[in-house]
Amino acid sequence: MESLLRSCKAHYLGSVIYDMGLTSVQDLAMCEPSDLEEDLGISQDVAATLIDKAREMSLFETRKAAVQKTWKICQSTFAESATQLFYQHLFQEYPELQTLFISTDMEAQANKLYATVGLILRYLNEVESLIPTLEELGVRHALVWKCGWEYYEIFGECLLQTLESILGFETWTEEVQDAWTWVYNTVAKIMAQAGDAALLERRKCAVIESWTMVQEALDVQAMQMFYHHLFEEFPEVKPLFKRTDMEAQARKLYKTVSLAVEFLDDMEALTPKLQELGARHKIEWHCESEHYSAIGDCLLWTIKTGLGEEAWTEELEDAWCWVYSYIALTMSEAGEQAIAKKKQPVKKRKGAMMRMMHRMSRFRPKTGFE
């Protein structure tokens, strides 16, 4: 109760609330805001805040108790075998993921997962200490094992199915399923966001450093090489430039790429510039998604050629694929919206970075350079 009152900046109400017979968060959660307004003489906003927070904390305690209790059942019945069953189910449903563990001692891996789940559930009693631990795990999973949100979704699905098969119909109630789903989704979100942030920083640094090297070695000549390769590999796009001064176009593209790289540290400022470019490319030059793919292939070829084979690492390729996919998706979507706007008003999209990253795959360059 004390932590609830502190979080709502209402600690001064402690003694009065106890005098009302409300000795626990669960007691307070069963009240209505109007009850507190009248009995405590507080405003509607303060009363609503107290009740909402109490219900949130009460639900958390219910979920925590459910997952901790059912995990004890798994421990007493299966111990480490519970997580061995998880991996068996994972590989049965998603055999393609076995390549991620090709050089892994799976018995040791199952023991590690078993210990991790147990640690997380113990830390639910001390959530503030759990968050940095999860963030550290998320960073390692992203940077070392390239674990993105799609993997968290798959692992969550298989974990819940494994728990259901272990606990059985009578124990795996809707309440237990809700509790485990909520706990897993919360853990996955914290880890995925920390991993995405770390991966974004690594990619930005790689792109900025490599573009600086290309500038020093080739300058505008890099973009002249780009257009020569583009017309050679994709002659069908050449008509788009039939009335274009290609030397000026190369300089323009060079400045555009430099600007995009420069603004990687300020994505919010970069996005509207890309949206404006995308709208113009769609309306004036009828640029389609296949054009973005062709341009991406040739841009990455140009950077690889400028840097040399030894400097073009897998990590660098991933970084440039990511940044180009972001640019292409932002421009393409802005172009589609600009066309649609001529026909009817377009509602603003709520575009979280995580959702955008999942849509970027269709613009990811093939990088088939050989």
C-alpha positions as CSV (number, residue, x, y, z in Angstrom):
1,M,0.0,0.0,0.0
2,E,2.8,2.4,0.9
3,S,4.5,2.0,-2.5
4,L,1.2,2.6,-4.2
5,L,0.6,5.8,-2.3
6,R,4.1,7.0,-3.0
7,S,3.8,6.3,-6.8
8,C,0.6,8.3,-6.8
9,K,2.1,11.1,-4.6
10,A,-0.7,10.5,-2.1
11,H,1.3,9.2,0.9
12,Y,-0.5,11.8,3.0
13,L,-3.6,9.7,2.7
14,G,-2.1,6.6,4.3
15,S,-3.5,6.8,7.8
16,V,-7.0,7.9,6.6
17,I,-7.1,4.9,4.1
18,Y,-6.2,2.5,6.9
19,D,-8.8,4.0,9.1
20,M,-11.4,3.1,6.4
21,G,-10.3,-0.6,6.8
22,L,-8.4,-0.7,3.4
23,T,-5.3,-2.5,4.5
24,S,-4.1,-3.9,1.2
25,V,-3.9,-2.9,-2.5
26,Q,-6.5,-5.6,-3.3
27,D,-8.9,-3.9,-0.9
28,L,-8.4,-0.6,-2.6
29,A,-8.7,-2.2,-6.0
30,M,-12.3,-3.3,-5.2
31,C,-13.4,0.3,-4.5
32,E,-14.9,2.8,-6.9
33,P,-13.4,6.3,-7.4
34,S,-16.6,7.8,-6.1
35,D,-16.2,6.0,-2.8
36,L,-12.8,7.6,-2.2
37,E,-14.0,11.1,-3.3
38,E,-16.7,11.1,-0.8
39,D,-15.0,9.4,2.2
40,L,-11.6,11.0,1.8
41,G,-12.6,14.4,0.3
42,I,-10.2,14.1,-2.6
43,S,-10.7,15.1,-6.2
44,Q,-12.0,12.8,-8.9
45,D,-8.6,12.7,-10.7
46,V,-6.7,11.7,-7.6
47,A,-9.3,9.1,-6.7
48,A,-9.3,7.6,-10.2
49,T,-5.5,7.5,-10.3
50,L,-5.4,5.6,-7.0
51,I,-8.0,3.1,-8.1
52,D,-6.4,2.5,-11.5
53,K,-3.0,2.0,-10.0
54,A,-4.4,-0.3,-7.3
55,R,-6.1,-2.4,-9.9
56,E,-2.9,-2.5,-12.0
57,M,-0.8,-3.6,-9.0
58,S,-3.5,-6.1,-7.9
59,L,-3.6,-7.7,-11.4
60,F,0.2,-7.9,-11.4
61,E,0.3,-9.7,-8.1
62,T,-2.4,-12.2,-9.3
63,R,-0.4,-12.9,-12.5
64,K,2.9,-13.1,-10.6
65,A,1.4,-15.7,-8.2
66,A,0.0,-17.7,-11.1
67,V,3.3,-18.0,-13.0
68,Q,5.4,-18.6,-9.9
69,K,3.1,-21.3,-8.7
70,T,2.8,-23.1,-12.1
71,W,6.6,-22.9,-12.6
72,K,7.1,-24.7,-9.3
73,I,4.9,-27.5,-10.7
74,C,7.1,-27.6,-13.8
75,Q,10.2,-27.7,-11.6
76,S,9.0,-30.4,-9.3
77,T,7.8,-32.6,-12.2
78,F,10.2,-32.0,-15.0
79,A,13.1,-29.8,-13.8
80,E,15.5,-29.1,-16.8
81,S,13.4,-31.5,-18.9
82,A,10.8,-28.8,-19.2
83,T,13.1,-26.6,-21.3
84,Q,14.4,-29.6,-23.2
85,L,10.7,-30.3,-24.2
86,F,10.5,-26.6,-25.3
87,Y,13.4,-27.0,-27.7
88,Q,12.0,-30.2,-29.1
89,H,8.7,-28.5,-29.7
90,L,10.5,-25.4,-31.2
91,F,12.4,-27.5,-33.8
92,Q,9.4,-29.6,-34.6
93,E,7.3,-26.5,-35.4
94,Y,10.1,-24.4,-36.9
95,P,12.8,-26.8,-38.2
96,E,14.6,-23.9,-40.0
97,L,15.6,-22.5,-36.6
98,Q,17.9,-25.4,-35.9
99,T,20.6,-23.6,-37.9
100,L,20.7,-21.0,-35.1
101,F,21.9,-23.7,-32.7
102,I,24.0,-25.8,-35.1
103,S,27.1,-25.6,-32.9
104,T,25.3,-25.4,-29.5
105,D,25.3,-28.0,-26.8
106,M,21.5,-28.3,-26.6
107,E,21.5,-29.9,-23.1
108,A,23.5,-27.0,-21.8
109,Q,21.3,-24.6,-23.7
110,A,18.1,-26.1,-22.1
111,N,19.7,-25.9,-18.6
112,K,20.6,-22.2,-19.3
113,L,17.0,-21.4,-20.4
114,Y,15.7,-23.2,-17.4
115,A,17.9,-21.1,-15.1
116,T,16.9,-17.9,-16.9
117,V,13.2,-18.5,-16.6
118,G,13.6,-19.3,-12.9
119,L,15.7,-16.1,-12.4
120,I,13.1,-13.9,-14.2
121,L,10.3,-15.3,-12.1
122,R,12.2,-14.8,-8.9
123,Y,12.9,-11.2,-9.9
124,L,9.2,-10.5,-10.3
125,N,9.4,-9.8,-6.6
126,E,11.9,-7.0,-7.3
127,V,10.9,-5.7,-10.8
128,E,13.2,-2.7,-10.7
129,S,16.2,-5.0,-10.5
130,L,14.8,-7.2,-13.3
131,I,14.6,-4.6,-16.0
132,P,18.4,-3.9,-16.5
133,T,19.0,-7.7,-16.5
134,L,16.5,-8.1,-19.3
135,E,17.9,-5.2,-21.2
136,E,21.4,-6.7,-21.0
137,L,20.0,-10.1,-22.2
138,G,18.2,-8.3,-25.1
139,V,21.4,-6.5,-26.2
140,R,23.3,-9.8,-26.3
141,H,20.6,-11.6,-28.1
142,A,20.5,-8.9,-30.8
143,L,24.2,-8.3,-31.3
144,V,25.5,-11.8,-30.9
145,W,22.6,-13.9,-32.2
146,K,20.7,-11.4,-34.4
147,C,17.5,-12.1,-32.4
148,G,14.7,-9.9,-33.6
149,W,11.1,-9.5,-32.6
150,E,10.0,-12.4,-35.0
151,Y,12.1,-14.8,-32.9
152,Y,10.6,-13.6,-29.7
153,E,7.1,-14.2,-31.1
154,I,8.0,-17.8,-32.1
155,F,9.7,-18.5,-28.8
156,G,6.7,-17.2,-26.9
157,E,4.3,-19.3,-28.9
158,C,6.3,-22.5,-28.3
159,L,7.0,-21.7,-24.6
160,L,3.2,-21.3,-23.9
161,Q,2.4,-24.5,-25.8
162,T,5.1,-26.4,-23.9
163,L,3.8,-25.2,-20.6
164,E,0.3,-26.1,-21.6
165,S,1.3,-29.7,-22.5
166,I,3.3,-30.0,-19.2
167,L,0.7,-28.6,-16.9
168,G,-2.4,-30.2,-18.5
169,F,-5.9,-29.0,-19.1
170,E,-6.9,-28.7,-15.4
171,T,-4.0,-26.5,-14.4
172,W,-3.6,-24.5,-17.6
173,T,-6.6,-22.3,-17.0
174,E,-7.5,-19.1,-18.8
175,E,-6.1,-17.2,-15.8
176,V,-2.8,-19.1,-15.9
177,Q,-2.5,-18.6,-19.7
178,D,-3.2,-14.9,-19.4
179,A,-0.6,-14.6,-16.6
180,W,2.1,-16.4,-18.6
181,T,1.2,-14.5,-21.8
182,W,1.5,-11.2,-20.1
183,V,4.8,-12.0,-18.3
184,Y,6.4,-13.3,-21.5
185,N,5.2,-10.4,-23.6
186,T,6.5,-7.9,-21.1
187,V,9.9,-9.7,-20.9
188,A,10.1,-10.0,-24.7
189,K,9.2,-6.3,-25.2
190,I,11.9,-5.1,-22.8
191,M,14.5,-7.4,-24.4
192,A,13.6,-6.7,-28.0
193,Q,13.5,-2.9,-27.5
194,A,16.9,-2.9,-25.8
195,G,18.3,-5.1,-28.6
196,D,16.8,-3.0,-31.3
197,A,18.4,0.1,-29.8
198,A,21.8,-1.5,-29.5
199,L,21.6,-2.9,-33.1
200,L,20.5,0.5,-34.4
201,E,23.6,2.2,-32.8
202,R,25.9,-0.5,-34.2
203,R,24.4,-0.1,-37.7
204,K,24.5,3.7,-37.6
205,C,28.2,3.6,-36.6
206,A,29.0,1.1,-39.4
207,V,27.2,3.1,-42.1
208,I,28.7,6.5,-41.0
209,E,32.2,5.1,-40.9
210,S,32.0,3.3,-44.2
211,W,30.4,6.2,-46.0
212,T,33.2,8.5,-44.8
213,M,35.7,6.0,-46.3
214,V,33.8,6.0,-49.6
215,Q,33.7,9.8,-49.7
216,E,37.5,10.0,-49.1
217,A,38.2,7.4,-51.8
218,L,35.7,8.2,-54.5
219,D,33.6,11.3,-53.7
220,V,31.0,12.0,-56.4
221,Q,32.6,9.3,-58.6
222,A,30.9,6.7,-56.4
223,M,27.5,7.8,-57.7
224,Q,28.8,7.9,-61.3
225,M,29.8,4.3,-60.8
226,F,26.4,3.6,-59.3
227,Y,24.5,4.9,-62.4
228,H,26.7,3.0,-64.8
229,H,26.1,-0.2,-62.9
230,L,22.4,0.5,-62.6
231,F,21.9,0.9,-66.3
232,E,24.0,-2.1,-67.0
233,E,22.1,-4.4,-64.6
234,F,18.6,-2.9,-65.0
235,P,18.4,-1.3,-68.5
236,E,14.6,-1.0,-68.1
237,V,15.1,2.0,-65.7
238,K,17.2,4.0,-68.2
239,P,14.1,5.6,-69.8
240,L,13.4,7.3,-66.4
241,F,16.6,9.4,-67.0
242,K,16.4,10.1,-70.7
243,R,16.2,13.9,-70.3
244,T,18.5,14.0,-67.2
245,D,22.0,15.5,-66.9
246,M,23.6,12.4,-65.4
247,E,26.6,14.3,-64.0
248,A,24.3,16.6,-62.1
249,Q,22.1,13.6,-61.1
250,A,25.2,11.9,-59.7
251,R,26.0,14.9,-57.6
252,K,22.4,15.2,-56.4
253,L,22.3,11.5,-55.4
254,Y,25.7,11.9,-53.7
255,K,24.3,14.8,-51.6
256,T,21.1,12.8,-50.8
257,V,23.0,9.8,-49.5
258,S,25.4,12.0,-47.5
259,L,22.4,13.8,-46.0
260,A,20.7,10.5,-45.1
261,V,23.8,9.2,-43.4
262,E,24.4,12.5,-41.6
263,F,20.8,12.4,-40.2
264,L,21.0,8.9,-38.9
265,D,21.6,10.3,-35.5
266,D,18.3,12.3,-35.8
267,M,15.8,9.9,-37.4
268,E,12.8,12.1,-36.6
269,A,14.4,14.9,-38.7
270,L,15.4,12.5,-41.5
271,T,11.9,10.9,-41.9
272,P,10.0,14.0,-43.2
273,K,12.8,14.7,-45.7
274,L,12.5,11.2,-47.0
275,Q,8.7,11.4,-47.1
276,E,9.0,14.6,-49.2
277,L,11.4,12.9,-51.6
278,G,9.2,9.8,-51.8
279,A,6.1,11.9,-52.7
280,R,8.0,13.6,-55.5
281,H,9.5,10.4,-56.9
282,K,6.1,8.8,-57.1
283,I,4.2,11.8,-58.5
284,E,6.8,13.1,-60.9
285,W,8.7,10.0,-61.9
286,H,6.2,7.2,-61.1
287,C,8.8,5.4,-58.9
288,E,7.6,1.9,-57.9
289,S,8.8,-0.6,-55.2
290,E,10.8,-2.6,-57.8
291,H,12.7,0.5,-58.7
292,Y,13.7,0.9,-55.0
293,S,14.9,-2.7,-55.0
294,A,17.0,-2.2,-58.1
295,I,18.5,1.0,-56.7
296,G,19.3,-0.7,-53.4
297,D,21.2,-3.5,-55.1
298,C,23.3,-1.1,-57.1
299,L,23.9,1.2,-54.2
300,L,25.3,-1.6,-52.1
301,W,27.4,-2.8,-55.0
302,T,28.8,0.7,-55.3
303,I,29.7,0.9,-51.6
304,K,31.2,-2.6,-51.6
305,T,33.2,-1.8,-54.7
306,G,34.4,1.5,-53.2
307,L,35.5,-0.1,-49.9
308,G,36.9,-3.3,-51.4
309,E,36.2,-6.9,-50.6
310,E,38.1,-7.1,-47.4
311,A,36.3,-4.1,-45.8
312,W,32.9,-5.3,-46.9
313,T,32.0,-7.5,-43.9
314,E,28.7,-9.3,-43.2
315,E,28.0,-6.8,-40.4
316,L,28.5,-3.9,-42.8
317,E,26.3,-5.4,-45.4
318,D,23.6,-5.9,-42.7
319,A,23.9,-2.2,-41.7
320,W,23.6,-0.8,-45.2
321,C,20.7,-3.2,-46.0
322,W,18.9,-1.9,-42.9
323,V,19.5,1.8,-43.6
324,Y,18.6,1.5,-47.2
325,S,15.4,-0.5,-46.4
326,Y,14.4,2.2,-44.0
327,I,14.9,4.9,-46.6
328,A,13.1,2.9,-49.3
329,L,10.2,2.0,-47.2
330,T,9.7,5.6,-45.9
331,M,9.9,7.0,-49.4
332,S,7.7,4.3,-50.9
333,E,5.0,4.7,-48.3
334,A,5.0,8.5,-48.6
335,G,4.7,8.1,-52.4
336,E,1.6,5.8,-52.0
337,Q,0.1,8.2,-49.6
338,A,0.7,11.2,-51.9
339,I,-1.1,9.4,-54.7
340,A,-4.0,8.3,-52.4
341,K,-4.3,11.9,-51.1
342,K,-5.4,13.0,-54.5
343,K,-8.4,10.7,-54.2
344,Q,-9.3,11.0,-50.5
345,P,-7.8,12.3,-47.2
346,V,-5.2,9.9,-45.7
347,K,-5.2,9.3,-41.9
348,K,-1.9,9.6,-40.2
349,R,-0.3,6.3,-39.4
350,K,0.9,5.4,-35.9
351,G,4.3,4.1,-37.0
352,A,6.4,2.7,-34.2
353,M,10.0,1.9,-35.2
354,M,9.5,-1.8,-34.4
355,R,6.5,-2.2,-36.8
356,M,8.3,-0.3,-39.5
357,M,11.4,-2.6,-39.3
358,H,9.2,-5.6,-39.8
359,R,7.8,-4.1,-43.1
360,M,11.2,-3.2,-44.4
361,S,12.0,-6.8,-45.7
362,R,10.4,-6.3,-49.1
363,F,12.8,-3.4,-49.8
364,R,15.9,-5.3,-48.5
365,P,18.5,-5.4,-51.4
366,K,19.3,-8.9,-52.6
367,T,23.1,-8.2,-52.5
368,G,23.8,-10.8,-55.2
369,F,27.0,-9.2,-56.2
370,E,29.0,-12.2,-57.4
